[in-house]
């Protein structure tokens, strides 16, 4: 190869390498969500609520399950924040939101606080996404005020009262001694039941889940009191009156909400769509985030 040929060859390699680098940077930028804004707002019932606001577009309110926080939605952000305004709420009594120990954490009380939260953010109508207990609250809010919800995606909703031992909320009076047993390894073991691919959880992820309960009797108390939202005897039968278009996502390896509970809910909501993933547990959004985000987007974009 002569001198000009070598120069052309190496020049071509440099251009190809540069093109590959620019392509990689573009892909990386596409996958990176906008910088989130962490906020708090005081609602009329006296709670200071912590939430994350990210992206722009039609608003989606995300409601986590019992024992969790807005952290459980982190893997969905890269897939949805370019098309929607994502509002991730620490439910009253959870995460970094207030935890008054004398409050009611049942269905009606929590849904009233959700209404107040939407009012404070001046959101008259939103999409709703809820996981486990958050899915139950999303269903109940949509039932009570259908005009506030455009569509609803509920992930492994806890709508079967038999999922909760009867009277477990009464243990709330023992929250102080119980909090001393709520160690990091307890949270880690709980996550092994919730997330099928729990080996992918980093030590930092476990710490994020543990943080609200670390030496905090109030968090243990509100957790126990919130079981009343799941054990409500009106579930799931009154949900048969729900008119809001609903998509149910469920993982076939779910150790918390079994197949029979999903069959019961689907029978109650015959017009709802049920999609199952064979390689997901209770937190489908953590086991299969891309699949979850895809179906959330497709359902919200559809004309159904």
Residue pairs with C-beta under 8 A, 6 or more apart in sequence:
1 9
30 82
31 78
32 78
33 54
33 55
33 77
33 78
33 81
33 82
34 54
34 55
34 81
35 54
36 52
36 53
36 54
36 77
37 52
37 53
37 54
38 50
38 51
38 52
38 53
39 50
39 51
39 52
39 53
40 48
40 49
40 50
40 51
40 96
41 48
41 49
41 51
41 117
41 120
41 121
42 48
42 49
42 120
43 49
43 113
43 116
43 117
43 120
44 116
45 112
45 113
45 116
46 98
46 100
47 92
47 97
47 98
47 100
47 103
47 113
48 97
48 98
49 89
49 90
49 92
49 97
49 98
49 113
49 117
50 70
50 89
50 90
50 95
50 96
50 97
51 70
51 87
51 88
51 89
51 90
51 117
52 70
52 86
52 87
52 88
53 85
53 86
53 87
53 88
54 77
54 81
54 85
54 86
54 88
55 77
55 80
55 81
55 82
55 83
55 84
55 85
55 86
56 84
56 85
57 83
57 84
57 85
58 83
58 84
58 85
58 126
58 127
58 150
58 300
59 84
59 85
59 87
59 123
59 126
59 127
60 80
60 84
60 85
60 86
60 87
60 126
60 127
60 128
60 129
60 296
60 300
61 87
61 89
61 114
61 118
61 123
61 126
61 127
61 128
61 129
62 70
62 73
62 86
62 87
62 88
62 89
62 129
62 130
62 134
63 89
63 91
63 114
63 128
63 129
63 130
63 131
63 134
63 135
63 137
63 138
64 70
64 72
64 73
64 88
64 89
64 90
64 91
64 94
64 95
64 130
64 131
64 132
64 133
64 134
65 72
65 131
65 132
65 133
65 134
65 135
65 156
65 158
65 282
65 283
66 94
66 132
66 133
66 158
66 223
66 226
66 227
66 229
66 230
67 94
67 190
67 209
67 223
68 94
68 95
68 131
68 132
68 134
68 209
69 90
69 94
69 95
69 96
69 208
69 209
69 212
70 88
70 89
70 90
70 95
71 95
71 205
71 208
71 209
72 131
72 283
72 285
72 286
73 86
73 88
73 285
75 285
75 286
75 289
76 86
76 285
76 289
76 292
76 293
76 296
77 86
79 289
79 290
79 293
79 294
79 297
80 86
80 293
80 296
80 297
83 297
84 127
84 300
87 121
87 123
87 126
89 97
89 114
89 117
90 96
90 97
91 97
91 110
91 134
91 137
92 98
92 99
92 103
92 105
92 110
92 113
93 99
93 103
93 105
93 219
93 222
93 223
93 225
93 226
94 212
94 219
94 222
94 223
94 226
95 212
96 212
99 216
99 218
99 219
99 221
99 222
100 218
101 172
101 175
101 218
101 221
101 222
103 109
103 222
103 225
104 225
105 222
105 225
105 226
105 228
105 229
106 228
106 229
106 232
107 136
107 137
107 140
107 228
107 229
107 232
107 234
107 235
110 137
110 226
110 229
111 137
111 140
111 141
111 144
114 137
114 141
115 141
115 145
115 148
118 124
118 126
118 148
124 148
125 147
125 148
125 149
125 150
126 148
126 149
126 150
127 149
127 150
127 151
127 152
127 153
127 300
128 138
128 141
128 142
128 149
128 151
128 152
128 153
129 138
129 152
129 153
129 154
129 155
129 296
130 136
130 137
130 138
130 139
130 152
130 153
130 154
130 155
130 157
131 154
131 155
131 156
131 283
131 284
131 285
132 155
132 156
132 157
132 158
132 256
132 257
132 282
133 158
133 226
133 229
133 230
135 154
135 155
135 156
135 157
135 158
135 159
136 154
136 157
136 158
136 159
136 229
136 230
136 235
137 229
138 149
138 152
138 154
138 157
139 152
139 154
139 157
139 159
139 239
139 242
139 246
140 239
141 148
141 149
142 148
142 149
142 152
142 242
142 244
142 246
143 238
143 239
143 241
143 242
143 244
146 242
146 243
146 244
149 244
150 244
150 300
151 244
151 245
151 246
151 247
151 299
151 300
151 304
152 244
152 245
152 246
152 247
153 246
153 247
153 248
153 249
153 295
153 296
153 299
153 300
154 246
154 247
154 248
154 249
155 248
155 249
155 250
155 283
155 284
155 285
155 292
156 249
156 250
156 251
156 254
156 256
156 257
156 282
156 283
156 284
157 248
157 257
157 265
158 164
158 230
158 256
158 257
158 261
159 230
159 235
159 236
159 239
159 261
159 264
159 265
159 268
160 235
160 236
160 257
160 260
160 261
160 264
160 265
161 230
161 231
161 232
161 233
161 235
163 230
163 231
163 256
163 257
163 261
164 227
164 230
164 231
166 231
168 224
168 227
168 231
169 224
169 225
169 227
169 228
169 231
171 178
171 224
172 221
172 224
172 225
175 217
175 218
175 220
175 221
175 224
176 217
178 217
178 220
179 213
179 215
179 216
179 217
179 219
179 220
182 213
182 214
182 220
184 206
184 207
184 210
184 214
187 206
187 209
187 210
187 213
188 206
188 210
191 198
191 201
191 206
191 209
192 198
193 255
193 256
193 281
193 282
194 255
194 256
194 281
194 282
194 283
195 201
195 281
195 282
195 283
195 286
195 287
196 251
196 253
196 279
196 280
196 281
196 287
197 281
197 286
197 287
212 219
213 219
213 220
213 223
236 264
236 265
236 268
237 268
239 265
239 268
239 269
240 268
240 269
242 269
245 271
245 299
245 304
246 269
246 271
246 272
246 273
247 272
247 273
247 275
247 295
247 296
247 299
248 262
248 265
248 266
248 269
248 272
248 273
248 274
248 275
249 275
249 276
249 277
249 284
249 292
249 295
250 257
250 262
250 274
250 275
250 276
250 277
250 280
250 284
251 276
251 277
251 279
251 280
251 281
251 282
251 283
251 284
251 287
251 288
252 259
252 276
252 277
252 278
252 279
252 280
253 278
253 279
253 280
253 281
254 280
254 281
254 282
255 281
255 282
256 282
257 282
262 274
262 276
265 272
266 272
266 274
273 299
275 295
277 284
277 287
277 288
277 291
279 287
279 288
280 287
280 288
280 291
281 287
284 291
284 292
285 292
